[in-house]
Amino acid sequence: MMIELSEEEFQSLLALVSIGERVMNDWTPEQQWSSEQRRSAQLLVDLCERAPSGRAAHLVAQEPDTGEWVPSRRLEDETDRVLGYYDEEIFWDQLVTRFARRDLLAEYGEEALSRLASGHRRQAEEAMIEYYEREVDRHGIARMIVAEEKRPAMGSQQWHNPPAASSEKV
């Protein structure tokens, strides 16, 4: 399949694929990548190889050791900026949503919550989300504490070798 793109469209596509590849692959060691993750990495390489001949040359750099074309520092900085905004938004969105769901489950119980009409459940969840959004807008995480366990002292052996985290998520 052939797609014709202007230089500006190619630059946008290269930036989008760079962001997508980072989202797909940065959290997994390369030796554990799925075939889908490998394809996304290869797509980025393929696009980077096409960039040096056009106005997108500033977005790629050639690895001295391998000769492979990769995103340049400039493209990586732009990707970092975009993903930084995204991460910030997702963090707060997930935090308030998970607190809201946790509190609704605690208040109603799973069975009663599942029997609640979808409109009422959504309304209750939205009210709880709005409550937590106001809280984090005013105070960030300053007033959120873990109350069930005492945190180990910084110098303690427990601090350096914490117990394995639970895989259970709210």
Secondary structure, 3 states (H helix, E strand, C coil): CCCCCCHHHHHHHHHHHHHHHHHHHCCCCHHHCCHHHHHHHHHHHHHHHHHHHCCCHHHEEECCCCCCEEECHHHHHHHHHHHHHHHHHHHHHHHHHHHHHHHHHHHHCHHHHHHCCHHHHHHHHHHHHHHHHHHHHHHCCCCCCCCCCCCCCCCCHHHHCCCCCCCCCC
